[in-house]
Amino acid sequence: MAKSFCEDLAEDFKSLYETKERCDTIINVGKEPNVEQIYAHSVILCTRSSYFRTALSDKWAKKRWWIFSFIKTQYKFLYCGIVDLESQEIEIIFELLIAADELSIQKFTAYIQDFLIENSYKFLLQSLMKMLHFIVHNQFDELKEAYNENIDKLEEILQELIQLIRFYQIDPKEFIPEVWEYKHLLPDKVIKDILHCHLDPDAKPLYHTFPIRWGNFKVDSQLIDKEIALILTKWIDKKTIDDEESKGFQYHFNLLFRNSSDGGGLSSHKFHQNCDNKGATIVIAKIKDKSWLIGGYNPLDWNGNDVWKQTTDSFLFVLNIDTLKGSTSYVDHSSYAIYCNSGCGPSFGEGPDFRISNDGSTFKYRVKSYHRKLVNSNNPGSHEISKLSITDYEVFQIVSNISTQG
């Protein structure tokens, strides 16, 4: 009976791997800038890999020394037949599988696939999206077939979780690389709706709508920040500043007009040019030499000339930007809630209760159509129109991100 010395042979190859004696090939291990050079023996590479057998043949060979991009784990496998996948991160295992397949190391390729299949539950639990991405974008049929059953079950679970994802609030620049690759997991109607909302900024999502999270909300303003914007959204919904249920933003604040940059001496003209036909808007002005903002909400529009518009949802407000304390005054006489005139800026009430001048430098106010005066005048008992200077004012289009359909 013949005696096998496979263990001794393996030890000899391991010694050759460690000593690098009589090597004739250079292998680059790693990626820039962390690249390590390892010396190898072409005869072993050719014996263990059909890829190297071709690469190092006379057809390709022009020099004695060859340089290849390689993974260190594979290098050791070629010499010693030893590999430890348990200690490797999932990304390294993916790289090993791709490289082993490209280098035609069939036994190693099969072993890695078997390892991923046997441990499918663990990898799906720990690295769900990475596994899905790898399986979708690489042609390993055995792996894909084995994972399909788990993926089908996962899709059922994901359908419930998908409803909680704010796809519509993802930055369009991040949407394609982060979401589009997994579109096969999303219902067709949701994909269509997401694309519609990303292509049309004025569109409202029909499915799985949620308030905008704090970190995702953006406002282009020199007068307000996110905290003040959240207070304004509460007032739009007729809630108080202290209301704890309003934890997200149900509205987008789209800047339409900033007097300091858009007015150019023709404030009222530019205001109407930018803000007419835009639907609901909120006007915000900064009182000169004070830490106060004053303004009003128009749920309708600014179209028309010498036209009164009726609504019960408009209001005026004043807010201290240091303390974030403020108050509102809702309309009492709804027939005179909003006044549209091309010869003046935003105008609320018949008083006028709040009207910004043609040049955008001052506002006039007198209680008549709204519940109360928000700024004390020098003569509280007077029925004369008062006037204060402002440093700037901005107008934002208010667009709800919540649809009543679906």
C-alpha positions in Angstrom: 0.0 0.0 0.0 1.4 3.4 -1.0 2.3 5.8 1.7 1.0 9.4 1.3 3.2 12.3 2.5 0.7 15.1 1.6 1.2 16.8 4.9 5.0 16.9 4.4 4.4 18.2 0.9 2.1 20.9 2.2 4.7 22.0 4.8 7.4 22.2 2.1 5.2 24.5 0.0 4.4 26.6 3.1 8.1 26.9 3.7 8.6 28.0 0.1 5.8 30.6 0.6 7.5 32.0 3.7 11.1 32.0 2.5 10.4 33.2 -1.1 13.5 31.2 -2.3 14.0 31.3 -6.0 10.9 33.3 -6.7 10.6 34.9 -10.2 7.3 36.9 -10.0 6.2 40.0 -8.2 2.6 40.3 -6.9 1.1 43.6 -5.8 -1.2 43.1 -2.8 -3.7 45.8 -1.7 -4.8 49.0 -3.2 -3.1 52.4 -3.5 -1.7 53.9 -1.4 -1.4 50.8 0.7 0.3 48.4 -1.6 2.7 45.6 -0.6 4.9 43.6 -3.0 5.1 39.9 -2.6 7.5 37.6 -4.4 6.1 34.4 -5.9 7.0 31.4 -8.1 5.5 31.4 -11.6 5.5 27.5 -11.8 3.2 27.3 -8.7 1.0 30.1 -10.0 0.6 28.4 -13.4 -0.1 25.0 -11.8 -2.8 26.4 -9.4 -4.5 28.9 -11.8 -5.4 28.6 -15.4 -5.4 32.4 -15.5 -1.7 32.6 -14.6 -1.0 29.7 -16.9 -2.1 32.0 -19.8 -0.8 35.2 -18.3 2.7 33.8 -17.8 2.8 31.9 -21.1 5.1 32.8 -24.0 2.2 34.6 -25.7 2.1 37.1 -22.9 5.6 36.9 -21.5 8.1 39.5 -22.4 10.0 39.8 -19.1 11.0 37.4 -16.4 9.4 39.5 -13.7 5.7 40.0 -13.7 3.5 42.3 -11.5 -0.1 41.4 -10.7 -2.8 43.0 -8.5 -3.6 40.3 -6.0 -5.2 39.5 -2.7 -2.9 38.2 0.0 -5.3 35.5 1.1 -5.4 34.0 -2.4 -1.6 34.0 -2.6 -1.4 31.9 0.6 -4.2 29.6 -0.7 -2.2 28.9 -3.9 0.8 27.8 -1.9 -0.6 26.2 1.2 -4.3 25.4 0.4 -5.1 27.3 3.7 -7.8 29.9 4.0 -9.8 31.4 6.9 -12.9 33.2 5.8 -14.4 33.3 9.3 -12.1 36.2 10.3 -12.7 38.2 7.1 -15.1 41.1 6.7 -17.9 40.6 4.1 -16.3 43.1 1.7 -13.1 41.1 1.7 -15.0 37.9 1.1 -16.7 39.5 -1.9 -13.3 40.7 -3.3 -11.9 37.2 -2.8 -14.7 35.6 -4.7 -14.5 38.0 -7.6 -10.7 37.7 -7.8 -10.8 33.9 -7.5 -13.4 33.7 -10.3 -11.3 36.1 -12.5 -8.2 34.1 -11.9 -10.0 30.8 -12.6 -9.2 29.2 -9.2 -12.2 27.0 -9.4 -11.9 25.2 -6.1 -11.4 28.4 -4.2 -14.4 30.0 -6.0 -16.6 27.1 -5.2 -15.4 27.1 -1.5 -16.2 30.8 -1.1 -19.7 30.4 -2.6 -20.4 27.4 -0.3 -19.3 29.4 2.6 -21.6 32.3 1.8 -24.5 29.9 1.2 -24.0 28.0 4.4 -23.9 31.3 6.3 -26.6 33.1 4.4 -28.8 33.8 7.4 -25.9 35.4 9.3 -24.8 37.6 6.3 -28.4 38.7 5.5 -28.9 39.6 9.1 -25.6 41.5 9.5 -25.1 42.9 6.0 -28.4 42.8 4.2 -27.9 45.6 1.7 -24.3 44.6 0.9 -25.4 41.1 0.2 -28.3 42.2 -2.0 -26.1 44.6 -3.9 -23.4 41.9 -4.5 -25.9 39.3 -5.7 -27.7 41.7 -8.0 -24.6 43.0 -9.6 -22.5 39.9 -10.0 -23.1 36.7 -12.0 -22.6 33.9 -9.4 -25.6 31.7 -10.3 -25.2 29.2 -7.5 -25.1 32.0 -5.0 -28.0 33.8 -6.5 -30.1 30.6 -6.6 -29.4 29.8 -3.0 -30.2 33.3 -1.8 -33.4 33.7 -3.9 -35.6 31.8 -1.4 -34.3 34.0 1.5 -34.6 37.1 -0.7 -38.2 36.3 -1.5 -39.0 36.0 2.2 -37.1 39.2 2.8 -39.1 41.1 0.2 -42.2 40.3 2.1 -40.7 41.7 5.3 -39.2 44.7 3.4 -42.6 45.7 2.1 -43.6 46.7 5.6 -40.3 48.5 6.3 -40.3 50.3 2.9 -43.5 52.1 3.9 -41.4 53.8 6.7 -38.6 55.1 4.4 -38.7 58.7 3.4 -37.6 58.2 -0.3 -39.0 61.6 -1.3 -36.7 63.4 1.1 -33.5 61.8 -0.1 -31.2 64.2 -1.9 -31.5 63.6 -5.7 -27.7 63.3 -5.9 -27.8 60.4 -3.5 -31.0 58.7 -4.8 -29.4 57.0 -7.8 -26.4 55.4 -6.1 -28.2 54.6 -2.8 -31.7 53.6 -3.8 -32.0 53.0 -7.6 -30.0 49.8 -7.5 -32.7 48.2 -5.3 -35.7 49.4 -7.3 -36.7 45.8 -7.9 -37.6 45.6 -4.2 -40.0 48.6 -4.5 -43.6 48.5 -5.9 -43.8 50.0 -9.4 -46.3 52.6 -8.4 -43.9 53.8 -5.6 -40.9 54.0 -8.1 -43.0 56.0 -10.5 -44.2 58.4 -7.8 -40.6 58.9 -6.5 -39.3 59.8 -9.9 -42.2 62.1 -10.5 -41.4 64.0 -7.2 -37.7 64.2 -8.0 -38.3 65.5 -11.5 -41.1 67.9 -10.5 -40.2 69.9 -7.3 -43.9 71.0 -7.0 -45.3 67.5 -7.0 -46.6 65.9 -3.8 -45.9 62.3 -3.1 -48.9 60.0 -3.2 -47.5 57.1 -1.1 -45.7 56.7 2.2 -45.7 60.5 3.0 -44.1 61.7 6.3 -43.1 65.0 7.7 -39.5 66.0 6.7 -37.0 65.0 9.3 -35.0 67.8 11.1 -31.7 66.8 9.4 -33.3 66.7 5.9 -35.0 70.1 6.2 -33.3 73.0 4.4 -34.3 76.7 4.2 -32.5 79.3 2.1 -32.8 82.3 4.3 -30.9 85.2 5.8 -33.6 85.8 8.4 -34.7 82.5 9.7 -33.3 79.1 10.6 -34.8 75.6 11.0 -36.1 76.3 14.5 -38.0 79.4 13.4 -39.3 77.6 10.3 -40.7 74.9 12.6 -42.5 77.5 14.7 -44.0 79.0 11.5 -45.2 75.6 10.4 -46.9 75.1 13.7 -48.7 78.4 13.3 -49.7 77.5 9.7 -51.4 74.4 11.2 -52.9 76.6 13.9 -50.9 75.0 16.7 -49.0 76.7 19.5 -45.2 77.1 19.7 -45.1 74.5 22.6 -47.0 71.9 20.6 -45.0 68.6 21.0 -46.8 66.7 18.3 -45.2 68.7 15.5 -41.8 66.9 15.4 -41.2 67.2 11.6 -41.7 69.6 8.8 -44.8 69.1 6.7 -43.9 72.0 4.4 -41.1 73.0 2.1 -40.0 76.6 2.3 -39.1 77.7 -1.2 -37.5 81.1 -1.4 -39.2 83.3 -4.0 -38.1 86.8 -3.1 -35.4 88.5 -1.0 -35.7 92.3 -1.1 -32.0 92.9 -0.4 -31.0 90.9 -3.5 -34.1 90.9 -5.7 -35.7 94.3 -5.0 -33.3 96.6 -6.9 -35.3 99.7 -6.1 -38.4 98.2 -7.6 -39.4 96.1 -4.7 -43.2 95.8 -5.2 -42.8 95.1 -9.0 -40.1 92.4 -8.3 -42.2 91.0 -5.5 -45.2 90.4 -7.7 -43.0 89.2 -10.6 -41.5 86.5 -8.4 -44.5 85.6 -6.1 -47.7 85.9 -8.2 -49.1 82.5 -9.3 -47.1 80.7 -6.6 -49.9 79.7 -4.3 -49.5 79.9 -0.5 -46.7 82.1 0.8 -45.3 83.4 4.0 -43.8 86.9 4.3 -41.0 87.5 6.9 -39.5 90.9 7.6 -36.7 92.0 10.1 -37.5 95.1 12.1 -34.6 97.6 12.1 -32.6 97.8 15.3 -34.8 95.1 16.9 -34.5 91.4 17.5 -38.0 90.9 16.1 -39.3 89.3 13.0 -42.8 90.3 11.7 -44.8 88.9 8.8 -47.9 87.2 7.6 -49.1 84.0 6.0 -51.2 84.1 2.8 -52.8 80.7 2.0 -54.0 81.9 -1.3 -51.9 83.8 -3.8 -50.8 87.4 -4.7 -52.4 87.5 -8.2 -54.5 90.5 -9.2 -54.6 94.3 -9.0 -56.7 96.2 -6.5 -58.3 92.9 -5.4 -59.4 91.8 -2.0 -59.2 88.0 -1.3 -61.2 86.2 1.3 -59.8 83.5 3.7 -60.1 82.4 7.3 -56.6 80.8 7.4 -54.3 83.9 7.0 -52.5 85.3 10.0 -49.9 87.8 11.1 -47.1 87.1 13.5 -44.3 88.6 15.5 -41.3 86.6 16.8 -38.3 87.4 19.0 -35.3 85.7 17.3 -33.3 85.6 20.6 -35.9 84.0 22.8 -38.0 82.3 20.1 -41.1 83.7 21.8 -43.9 85.2 19.7 -47.5 85.5 19.0 -50.0 85.4 16.1 -53.1 87.4 15.1 -55.6 85.5 12.9 -58.0 87.3 10.6 -61.3 88.4 12.0 -62.8 90.0 8.9 -62.1 87.3 6.3 -63.4 89.4 3.3 -60.5 91.7 3.8 -57.8 89.2 4.6 -55.5 89.7 1.7 -55.0 92.8 -0.6 -53.4 92.4 -4.0 -52.0 95.5 -5.7 -49.1 95.8 -8.1 -48.2 99.2 -6.6 -47.4 97.8 -3.1 -45.6 94.9 -1.5 -47.4 92.2 0.5 -50.5 93.6 2.2 -52.8 92.1 4.9 -56.0 93.6 6.1 -57.9 96.8 5.5 -56.0 98.8 8.2 -53.6 98.0 6.6 -52.9 95.6 9.4 -49.6 94.8 7.8 -48.3 96.3 4.5 -44.8 96.5 3.2 -44.0 99.7 1.2 -43.3 99.9 -2.5 -39.5 100.2 -1.9 -39.4 97.5 0.8 -37.8 99.7 3.5 -40.8 100.1 5.8 -44.1 98.5 6.8 -47.4 100.1 7.9 -49.7 98.7 10.4 -53.1 99.4 12.1 -55.6 96.9 13.5 -58.8 96.6 11.5 -59.2 93.2 9.8 -57.0 91.1 12.1 -57.5 90.2 15.8 -54.9 92.5 17.4 -51.9 94.7 16.8 -48.6 92.8 17.2 -46.2 95.8 17.6 -46.8 98.5 20.2 -46.8 102.0 18.7 -45.7 105.2 20.5 -49.4 106.2 20.8 -51.3 103.0 21.8 -54.7 104.8 21.9 -54.3 106.3 18.4 -56.2 105.0 15.4 -53.5 106.4 13.0 -51.5 104.2 10.8 -48.0 103.4 12.4 -44.9 102.8 10.4 -41.6 101.0 11.2 -38.4 100.5 9.2 -37.2 97.0 8.2 -33.7 95.9 7.2 -34.9 93.2 4.7 -37.8 90.9 4.0 -38.2 87.5 2.3 -41.1 85.6 0.8 -41.3 81.8 0.8 -43.6 79.6 -1.2 -45.2 77.1 1.3 -45.6 73.6 -0.3 -47.0 70.8 1.7 -45.2 67.5 1.3 -48.3 65.6 2.5 -50.8 64.4 -0.1 -54.4 63.6 0.7 -54.5 61.0 -2.1 -53.2 57.4 -2.1 
